[in-house]
Amino acid sequence: MSVGAPRVGTVEHAVQGTLDELGTPLSQITFVVFDLETTGVSAGEHAITEIGAVKVRGGQVLGEFATLVDPGTPIPPFIAVLTGITDAMVAQAPRIESVLPSFLEFAAGSTLVAHNAGFDVGFVKAACAAHGYPPPVHPVVDTVTLARRLLTRDEAPNCKLATLARLFSSTEPCHRALSDARATVDVLHALIERAGSFGVHTLEELKAFTRAPTPEQRRKRHLAEAVPSAPGVYVFEDERGDALYVGKSVDLRTRVRSYFTASETRPRIREMVGIAARVRPIVCATPLEAEVRELRLIGAAKPRYNRRSRFPEKVVWLKLTDEPFPRLSIVREVKDDGAAYLGPFSGVRAADDARAALYEAVPLRRCTERISPRKGRPACALAGIGRCGAPCEGRQSPEEYGLHAAAARRAMEVDATPVFAAVEARMARLALEERYEEAAADRDRLAAYIRVSARMQRLRSLTSIPQLVAAAPAAGGGWEIHVVRYGRLVSAGVMPAGAHPAPFVDALTATAETVVPGPGPTPAAGAEETECVLRWLEGPGVRLVRIDGEAGAPAEAGEAGEHAAGGAGAGTADGQGGAGTADGQGGAGTGGRGAGTADGAGIGWSLPVTGSARLMARIERAYRAEPGAGEAHRRREGPPPR
């Protein structure tokens, strides 16, 4: 037997990786899988009622931690039904300040695991902050996120703990902390086993795996290639051209590209990306125009992956009917029928709460039938207890009842003070009688009334103005200019730095959308759109350019322009070009006539809008100022920011 020649090869020197590069094997990680039961969903407003935790490493259980916690407040009935934890059970339990140190010691040096970890970790952080402990810095693994990456819809229709436990665990979750934590342990081990087939063997790889974009996201990255870098609206569409999702951004390209990266973790949006066939960009002149266009497109197309603003037509209103004996009715449409309206409300329940608050202040009838002065009928029980004047029996004439109707109309449209005073007095009386639940119900009704009343008055501060033109410094220089009619954005543009303002504003208003106002507090646009405009008006540096209507008559506007004589320069760095001089000269740029013209037909750029809830009052004060007030105003406000 012959012996072959020895094989000679090149030897490559291997370099051992660092421990950081190798990562920590999952078999060596100590996991503390925990679950909390609470009195509600808000970590800032609600409290913990039970903590359950299981410590595991390498598939072996190392220990368990479980305790009830006295939340310090009554447990809501529906929470008690859901969890089975009652006030009697936690009466002798320790408070969270006694339990928290023990739990933190139990979890020291471990990786925290929870199902929907943001909820549980949020409560732990809130408890630490409330009692002087540093926030936990443990690595966190969320089994919900992991399940969404590893399971298909055929395997699990959803990622609820009960659904996953039926697949992977013999422990059935029952909304008790320790039982749910034990079930989550089985789910975690099953998901880690599946992740191993994807090459996930260390904690670092597991965390990166949950953040990685899905194959559908990587495959659809080309959809962002043709999207421009400009403010506007983007529409994800399917193969048929139907809108799937509508969004807005100040930089369309950057925002759309983010949908195809690991930063997009919303399950519904990742699903939408997998269905999308194209992205249609709509470039807008300004961010405000983009925000308004987004609302209009969502309301019109109702994309199934948008959750906000899809059904603007579903708002409701509280109506004081126009009849001999008016009554309060909840309606979905505002008509030009002479009735008074309060709203909009997001739902019937809020409107009914506000109606109950108004009934406390004004003794209106509560029956729903139309009453005629010539035809009576028997009165209801409310007349017997003095809560109604019984116009149905003829005890009140239309004139006498009309006083109550007029008070209700004033409370709805002008001043909510009577409602506040009446409900507050009832709450105080109920509190003295220790009827706290009834007082809390009245508090909620009053809050619903005051909230929507303030909102309606805020809207009317803008929707009552036939036309308003305002400007704000643009990010890249120049001015963003918007034309608003009856609260509706009708035109937008960016005037370059140094350009002549008057022709630009004239052209913008001449080409703006024509608006025929309808009835009610929102005559030309939805409440959300008007509120977008109001938020922009409250922004820094916003200036009123022109205003039409009673508050902005030409003579008054010219007087205001004179009061702004030699106003602060809104143009170049050398300060040339006032905002509108005494004779109307001096442009917003480097000379030329300004927005306040020589014949006094417009005003300058000198009035900042700060607080749109008082917008009409500021306009009146500015345009009806005494001679010389313009100088003091300008010294107080200073030049507009560049």
C-alpha positions in Angstrom: 0.0 0.0 0.0 1.5 3.2 -1.1 1.4 6.4 0.9 0.4 9.5 -0.9 2.2 12.8 -0.7 1.1 15.0 2.1 -1.5 17.7 1.1 -0.2 21.2 1.4 -2.6 24.1 1.8 -2.8 27.7 2.9 -3.6 28.2 6.5 -5.9 31.2 7.2 -5.6 32.7 10.7 -9.0 33.0 12.3 -9.8 35.8 14.6 -12.1 35.1 17.5 -15.1 37.5 17.7 -15.8 39.5 20.8 -18.5 38.5 23.2 -20.6 41.5 22.0 -20.4 40.2 18.4 -21.3 36.6 19.5 -24.2 37.8 21.5 -25.8 36.0 24.5 -27.4 32.6 23.8 -31.0 32.5 24.6 -30.4 29.4 26.7 -28.3 31.5 29.1 -30.8 34.3 29.4 -32.8 34.7 32.6 -36.3 35.7 31.6 -38.9 37.1 34.1 -42.2 36.6 32.4 -44.8 38.8 34.3 -48.3 40.0 34.0 -50.3 42.7 35.9 -54.0 43.2 36.7 -55.0 46.8 37.0 -58.1 49.0 37.6 -57.9 50.4 34.1 -55.8 51.0 31.0 -54.0 54.3 31.9 -50.8 54.0 33.8 -51.1 57.6 34.9 -54.7 57.3 36.2 -55.2 53.7 37.3 -53.5 51.4 39.7 -52.1 47.8 39.9 -54.3 45.2 41.7 -52.1 42.0 41.2 -48.6 41.1 40.1 -47.6 37.6 38.8 -44.2 36.7 37.5 -42.3 33.5 36.6 -38.5 33.4 36.4 -37.1 30.9 33.8 -33.8 30.1 32.2 -33.0 27.4 29.7 -36.5 26.2 29.8 -36.5 25.6 33.5 -38.6 27.5 36.1 -36.4 29.1 38.7 -39.1 30.8 40.8 -42.4 32.5 40.9 -43.7 35.8 42.4 -47.3 36.5 43.0 -49.2 39.0 45.2 -52.4 41.0 45.3 -52.0 44.8 45.6 -54.3 47.3 47.3 -54.9 49.9 44.6 -56.0 52.5 47.1 -59.2 53.1 45.1 -62.4 51.1 44.5 -62.1 48.5 41.7 -64.6 49.3 38.9 -67.4 46.7 38.7 -66.6 45.6 35.1 -62.9 45.1 36.1 -64.0 43.0 39.0 -66.2 40.9 36.8 -63.3 40.5 34.2 -60.6 39.5 36.7 -62.5 38.2 39.6 -60.5 40.5 41.9 -62.9 42.4 44.3 -62.4 45.2 46.8 -62.7 42.6 49.6 -59.9 40.5 48.2 -57.4 43.5 48.2 -58.6 45.1 51.4 -55.8 43.4 53.4 -53.2 43.3 50.5 -50.1 45.4 50.7 -49.8 48.7 48.8 -47.7 49.0 45.7 -45.0 50.9 47.6 -44.4 47.8 49.7 -44.6 45.3 46.8 -42.5 47.2 44.2 -39.1 46.7 45.9 -39.7 43.0 46.1 -40.7 42.7 42.5 -37.7 44.8 41.3 -35.4 42.6 43.3 -37.0 39.4 41.8 -36.5 40.8 38.3 -33.0 42.2 38.8 -30.5 41.2 36.1 -33.1 39.6 33.9 -34.9 40.2 30.6 -38.5 41.2 31.1 -41.2 39.4 29.0 -44.8 40.2 28.8 -47.7 39.8 26.4 -48.3 43.4 25.1 -45.3 44.5 27.1 -45.9 48.2 26.6 -48.9 48.0 28.9 -47.3 46.1 31.8 -43.9 47.9 31.6 -45.7 51.2 31.5 -47.4 50.5 34.8 -44.2 49.4 36.4 -42.4 52.6 35.2 -45.3 54.7 36.5 -45.1 53.0 39.9 -41.3 53.5 40.0 -41.7 57.2 39.2 -44.4 57.7 41.8 -42.3 56.1 44.6 -38.8 57.4 43.9 -37.3 54.4 42.1 -35.3 54.6 38.9 -37.1 53.3 35.9 -36.3 49.7 35.0 -33.6 49.4 32.3 -34.1 45.7 31.6 -34.2 44.4 28.0 -37.9 43.8 27.1 -39.3 41.1 24.9 -43.0 41.4 23.8 -44.6 38.0 22.9 -47.3 39.9 20.9 -44.6 41.4 18.5 -42.8 38.1 18.3 -46.0 36.2 17.5 -46.9 38.6 14.7 -43.5 38.0 13.1 -43.6 34.2 13.4 -47.3 33.1 13.0 -49.6 33.3 10.0 -53.2 34.1 10.1 -54.1 30.5 9.3 -52.3 29.4 12.5 -53.7 32.1 14.7 -56.4 34.5 13.6 -55.2 37.0 16.2 -52.4 37.3 18.7 -54.4 37.4 21.9 -52.9 35.5 24.8 -55.9 33.2 25.0 -55.6 32.3 21.3 -51.8 31.6 21.5 -52.3 29.6 24.7 -54.7 27.3 23.0 -51.8 26.6 20.5 -48.8 26.3 22.8 -49.9 26.0 26.4 -51.8 23.7 28.7 -52.5 26.7 31.0 -55.6 28.7 30.2 -55.4 32.4 30.8 -58.1 33.7 33.1 -57.2 37.4 33.7 -55.3 36.5 36.9 -51.7 37.6 36.9 -49.8 34.4 37.8 -51.9 32.2 35.6 -51.5 34.5 32.6 -47.7 34.7 33.3 -47.5 30.9 33.3 -49.3 30.7 30.0 -47.0 33.4 28.6 -44.0 31.3 29.5 -45.2 28.4 27.3 -45.9 30.9 24.5 -42.4 32.4 24.8 -40.7 29.0 24.6 -42.8 27.9 21.6 -42.0 31.2 19.8 -38.3 31.0 20.6 -38.2 27.5 19.2 -39.8 28.7 16.0 -37.4 31.7 15.8 -34.5 29.2 15.8 -35.4 28.1 12.3 -34.8 31.7 11.2 -31.2 31.6 12.6 -32.2 33.4 15.8 -30.1 32.0 18.7 -29.1 35.0 20.8 -31.0 37.8 22.6 -29.5 40.4 20.3 -30.7 38.4 17.2 -34.2 38.0 18.8 -34.5 41.8 19.3 -33.2 42.5 15.8 -35.6 39.9 14.4 -38.7 41.6 15.9 -37.6 45.0 14.4 -36.6 43.7 11.0 -38.9 44.7 8.1 -41.1 42.0 6.7 -40.4 40.4 3.3 -43.4 42.3 1.9 -41.9 45.6 3.1 -38.5 44.8 1.5 -40.2 43.7 -1.7 -42.3 46.9 -2.0 -39.5 49.5 -1.4 -39.5 50.5 -5.1 -43.0 52.1 -4.5 -41.2 55.1 -2.8 -38.7 55.8 -5.7 -40.9 58.2 -7.6 -42.2 60.1 -4.6 -40.9 63.7 -4.4 -39.4 65.5 -1.4 -42.1 68.0 -0.9 -45.0 68.6 1.5 -48.2 66.9 0.6 -50.5 63.9 0.9 -49.7 60.3 -0.1 -52.2 57.6 -1.0 -51.5 53.9 -0.9 -53.6 52.2 -3.5 -54.3 48.5 -4.4 -54.4 46.9 -7.8 -57.8 48.3 -8.5 -56.8 51.8 -7.6 -58.8 51.9 -4.4 -57.3 53.9 -1.5 -55.9 51.7 1.3 -54.4 54.4 3.4 -54.0 58.2 3.3 -51.4 60.2 5.1 -49.6 63.5 5.1 -46.0 64.7 5.6 -43.8 67.8 5.2 -41.4 65.5 3.2 -43.4 62.9 1.2 -40.3 60.9 0.1 -38.9 60.5 3.6 -42.2 59.6 5.1 -43.2 57.0 2.4 -39.8 55.3 2.6 -40.3 54.8 6.3 -43.1 52.4 5.6 -40.7 50.0 4.1 -38.2 49.9 7.0 -38.0 48.3 10.4 -39.3 51.6 12.0 -42.8 50.7 10.8 -44.0 48.2 13.4 -47.8 48.7 13.3 -49.3 45.3 12.3 -52.2 46.8 10.3 -49.9 49.1 8.3 -47.4 46.2 7.6 -50.4 44.3 6.3 -51.5 47.3 4.2 -48.0 47.5 2.7 -48.2 43.9 1.5 -51.5 44.7 -0.3 -50.4 48.1 -1.8 -49.6 48.2 -5.5 -48.7 51.9 -5.8 -48.3 55.1 -3.9 -49.9 58.2 -5.3 -48.3 61.5 -4.1 -50.2 64.8 -4.1 -47.8 67.7 -3.7 -49.2 70.6 -1.7 -48.0 74.2 -1.4 -47.9 74.2 2.4 -48.1 71.7 5.3 -51.5 73.2 6.3 -52.9 72.4 2.8 -51.6 68.9 3.2 -53.3 68.4 6.5 -56.6 69.7 5.2 -56.3 67.6 2.0 -55.6 64.5 4.1 -58.8 65.0 6.1 -60.9 65.6 2.9 -59.5 62.5 1.2 -60.0 60.3 4.2 -63.6 61.5 4.6 -64.3 60.9 0.9 -62.5 57.7 0.2 -62.8 56.1 3.6 -59.6 53.9 3.3 -60.0 50.8 5.4 -56.6 51.1 7.0 -57.2 54.7 8.3 -58.9 54.8 11.7 -59.2 58.5 12.3 -61.5 60.9 10.5 -63.1 58.2 8.3 -66.7 59.1 9.0 -67.1 62.9 9.5 -70.7 62.6 8.6 -71.4 60.5 11.7 -71.2 63.5 14.1 -74.4 64.5 15.9 -75.8 67.8 17.1 -78.1 68.9 19.9 -81.0 70.9 18.3 -83.5 73.2 19.9 -86.4 72.9 17.5 -88.2 75.8 16.0 -91.8 75.3 16.9 -94.4 76.9 19.3 -93.0 74.8 22.2 -89.4 74.0 21.3 -87.7 70.8 22.6 -84.2 69.4 22.5 -83.5 66.8 19.9 -80.4 64.9 18.8 -79.9 65.1 15.0 -77.3 64.2 12.5 -77.9 67.1 10.1 -77.8 70.9 10.5 -80.6 72.5 8.5 -81.4 76.1 7.7 -84.6 76.0 9.7 -84.1 78.7 12.4 -83.3 76.2 15.1 -80.4 76.5 17.5 -77.7 73.9 17.3 -74.9 72.8 19.7 -72.1 70.5 18.5 -70.7 68.7 16.9 -70.6 65.7 19.3 -68.7 62.5 18.5 -71.6 60.3 19.4 -75.2 60.1 20.7 -74.1 59.4 24.3 -72.1 62.6 24.6 -75.0 64.6 23.1 -77.4 63.0 25.5 -75.1 63.9 28.4 -75.0 67.5 27.3 -78.8 67.5 26.9 -79.2 66.3 30.5 -77.0 69.1 31.7 -79.0 71.7 29.8 -82.2 70.3 31.3 -80.8 70.9 34.8 -80.5 74.7 34.0 -83.7 75.2 31.8 -87.0 73.5 32.4 -87.7 72.6 28.9 -90.2 69.9 28.0 -88.8 66.4 27.4 -91.6 64.8 25.5 -91.0 64.2 21.8 -94.5 65.0 20.4 -95.2 68.2 18.6 -97.5 70.3 20.9 -100.1 72.7 19.6 -101.5 75.6 21.8 -105.0 74.7 20.6 -104.9 70.9 21.4 -103.8 69.8 24.8 -103.1 66.4 26.4 -102.4 65.1 29.9 -99.1 66.1 31.5 -96.4 63.6 32.4 -94.8 63.0 35.9 -92.2 65.7 35.3 -94.9 68.3 35.7 -95.8 66.9 39.0 -92.3 67.2 40.4 -91.8 70.7 39.1 -89.3 69.9 36.3 -91.7 71.0 33.5 -94.2 73.8 33.2 -96.7 71.4 31.4 -97.4 73.4 28.2 -99.1 70.3 26.9 -102.0 70.9 29.4 -102.0 74.6 28.6 -100.4 75.7 31.9 -97.9 77.7 29.9 -98.5 79.9 26.9 -96.1 80.0 24.0 -94.9 83.3 25.2 -94.2 82.1 28.7 -92.5 78.9 27.4 -90.6 81.0 24.9 -88.6 82.6 27.8 -87.2 79.2 28.7 -86.5 78.5 25.0 -84.7 81.8 24.7 -82.6 81.0 27.8 -81.7 77.6 26.3 -80.7 79.1 23.0 -78.5 81.6 24.8 -76.9 78.8 26.8 -76.2 76.8 23.7 -74.9 79.6 21.5 -73.5 82.4 23.7 -73.0 81.7 27.4 -72.8 78.3 29.2 -72.6 79.9 32.7 -76.2 79.1 33.7 -75.7 75.4 32.8 -72.4 75.3 34.8 -74.0 77.0 37.8 -77.1 74.7 37.9 -75.2 71.5 37.5 -72.5 72.6 40.0 -75.2 73.3 42.6 -76.7 69.9 42.0 -73.3 68.2 42.4 -72.7 70.0 45.7 -76.1 69.0 47.0 -75.5 65.3 46.0 -72.1 65.3 47.6 -73.5 66.6 50.9 -76.0 63.7 50.8 -73.1 61.3 50.0 -74.6 60.4 46.7 -71.2 60.4 45.0 -72.0 58.2 42.0 -74.9 60.5 41.0 -72.6 63.5 41.5 -70.0 61.9 39.3 -72.5 61.3 36.6 -73.5 65.0 36.7 -69.9 65.9 36.5 -69.5 63.9 33.3 -72.6 65.5 31.8 -71.3 68.9 32.6 -67.9 68.1 31.1 -69.6 67.0 27.9 -71.6 70.2 27.7 -68.8 72.6 28.5 -66.3 70.8 26.2 -68.6 71.0 23.1 -69.8 74.5 24.0 -66.2 75.7 24.1 -65.4 73.9 20.9 -68.4 75.4 19.0 -67.5 79.0 20.1 -63.9 78.4 19.1 -65.1 77.2 15.6 -67.5 80.2 15.3 -64.7 82.6 15.9 -63.4 81.6 12.5 -66.5 80.3 10.6 -68.3 83.7 11.0 -65.6 85.5 8.9 -66.4 85.6 5.2 -62.8 85.8 4.2 -59.5 85.9 6.1 -56.0 85.9 4.6 -53.1 85.1 6.9 -49.4 84.6 6.4 -46.6 82.9 8.3 -42.8 82.7 7.7 -42.0 79.7 5.5 -39.3 77.3 6.5 -37.2 78.0 3.4 -37.8 81.8 3.3 -40.7 83.8 2.1 -44.2 83.5 3.4 -46.9 80.8 3.6 -50.2 82.5 2.7 -53.6 80.9 3.2 -57.1 82.1 2.3 -59.9 81.0 4.5 -63.6 81.5 3.9 -66.1 80.7 6.6 -63.6 78.4 8.2 -62.7 76.5 5.0 -59.3 76.6 3.5 -59.8 77.7 -0.1 -56.3 78.6 -1.3 -52.7 78.2 -0.3 -49.4 79.4 -1.7 -45.8 80.3 -0.8 -44.7 83.9 -1.6 -41.0 84.0 -2.3 -38.8 86.3 -0.2 -38.7 89.8 -1.6 -41.8 89.4 -3.8 -44.5 92.0 -4.0 -47.2 90.9 -1.5 -50.3 92.7 -2.8 -50.4 91.2 -6.3 -49.6 87.7 -4.9 -52.4 88.0 -2.3 -54.8 89.4 -5.0 -54.0 86.5 -7.3 -54.4 83.9 -4.5 -57.8 85.3 -3.5 -59.0 85.6 -7.1 -58.3 82.0 -7.8 -59.6 80.6 -4.5 -62.5 78.2 -4.2 -65.9 79.9 -4.1 -67.8 79.1 -0.9 -71.5 79.3 -0.4 -71.9 79.0 3.4 -74.5 76.7 4.8 -76.3 76.8 8.2 -74.9 76.1 11.6 -71.5 76.6 13.3 -69.6 74.8 10.5 -71.2 76.3 7.4 -68.5 75.5 4.9 -66.1 72.8 6.2 -66.0 70.0 8.8 -65.1 70.8 12.4 -61.7 69.0 12.1 -60.7 71.1 9.1 -61.6 74.3 10.8 -59.7 73.2 13.8 -56.6 72.6 11.7 -56.8 76.1 10.4 -57.2 77.5 13.9 -54.2 75.6 15.1 -52.2 77.1 12.3 -53.4 80.6 13.1 -52.2 80.1 16.7 -48.7 79.2 15.5 -45.7 81.5 16.0 -45.2 84.3 13.5 -48.7 84.1 11.9 -49.9 87.5 10.6 -53.3 88.7 9.5 -53.1 90.1 6.0 -56.7 90.9 5.1 -60.1 90.3 6.6 -63.5 90.8 5.1 -66.9 91.2 6.8 -68.3 93.3 9.6 -65.0 93.3 11.6 -62.9 94.1 8.6 -64.8 96.8 6.7 -62.5 98.8 4.3 -62.5 102.0 6.3 -61.7 100.2 9.5 -59.0 98.2 7.8 -57.5 101.4 6.4 -57.4 103.0 9.9 -55.7 99.9 11.2 -53.1 100.2 8.4 -52.5 103.8 9.4 -52.0 102.8 13.0 -49.3 100.4 11.9 -47.3 103.3 10.4 -43.7 102.3 9.9 -44.5 98.8 11.0 -41.8 96.1 11.6 -40.1 94.9 8.5 -41.2 91.5 7.3 -38.7 91.4 4.4 -34.9 91.4 4.1 -32.3 91.3 6.8 -31.5 95.0 6.4 -35.0 95.8 7.4 -36.0 97.5 4.2 -39.7 97.5 3.4 -42.1 98.1 6.3 -45.2 96.0 6.8 -47.4 98.9 5.8 -46.6 102.6 6.3 -48.9 105.5 7.1 -49.6 106.1 3.4 -49.7 102.4 2.6 -46.2 102.3 1.2 -43.5 99.9 2.0 -43.7 96.2 0.9 -43.2 93.1 2.9 -40.0 92.6 0.8 -37.5 95.2 -0.3 -39.7 98.2 -1.1 -42.9 98.7 -3.1 -46.4 98.9 -1.8 -47.3 96.6 1.1 -50.3 94.6 2.0 -51.8 97.8 3.4 -52.4 99.8 0.2 -52.3 103.5 -0.3 -56.1 103.8 -0.4 -56.4 102.0 2.8 -58.1 99.0 1.3 -56.1 96.5 3.2 -54.0 96.1 6.3 -50.4 95.4 7.1 -48.8 92.2 8.4 -48.5 93.6 11.9 -51.1 91.7 14.0 -50.0 88.4 15.4 -52.7 85.8 16.0 -52.2 84.3 19.5 -55.3 82.5 20.7 -57.9 81.9 18.0 -60.6 81.3 20.6 -60.5 85.1 21.0 -59.8 85.8 17.3 -62.8 88.0 16.7 -62.2 90.0 19.8 -58.6 90.6 18.8 -59.7 91.7 15.3 -62.2 94.1 16.7 -59.7 95.5 19.1 -57.1 96.0 16.4 -59.4 97.6 13.9 -61.2 99.9 16.2 -58.2 101.1 18.1 -57.8 104.7 19.2 -55.3 106.9 17.3 -51.8 106.1 18.4 -52.6 102.6 19.6 -50.7 101.2 16.6 -47.3 102.4 17.9 -47.8 100.9 21.4 -49.0 97.7 19.8 -46.0 97.5 17.6 -43.6 98.1 20.5 -45.2 95.4 22.5 -45.4 92.8 19.7 -42.0 93.5 18.1 -41.0 92.5 14.5 -42.3 89.3 13.1 -39.9 86.4 13.4 -37.8 85.7 10.3 
